[in-house]
Amino acid sequence: VQLQASGGGLVQAGGSLRLSCAASRNIFGRNTVGWSRQAPGKQRELVASLPNADSTIYADSVKGRFTISRDNAENTVYLQMNSLKPEDTAVYYCWLHLVATNIYYWGKGTLVTVSS
């Protein structure tokens, strides 16, 4: 399985970006998808995850500003990021947890830079 993330870029504080992550095949199904990020000099951290259509998990730092969603038919997961802050600057990675095998698949990151 290959995951391709896109949508990163440079944005001013207060702005918005929408990240997309497309899977190479129809695999999302009932598996968990999510986004994590890694800022320079920091450990990778969970941003948001979507175990199924009825529940979402967000890091406290992004609650109320970021929204994760998925389109199983298009094999794509999205991260809508609003009210961006300089501390949101990081490389963002999408991932998929394949429940049947307990394997995590990671996409290549996409850089988000928020200027003050």
Buried (B, 14 or more C-beta within 10 A) or exposed (E): BEBBBBBBEEBEEEBEBEBBBBBEEEBBEEBBBBBBBBBEEEEBEBBBBBBEEEEBBBBEEBEEBBBBBBEBEEBBBBBBBBEBBEEBBBBBBBBBBBEEEEEEBBBEBBEBBBEE
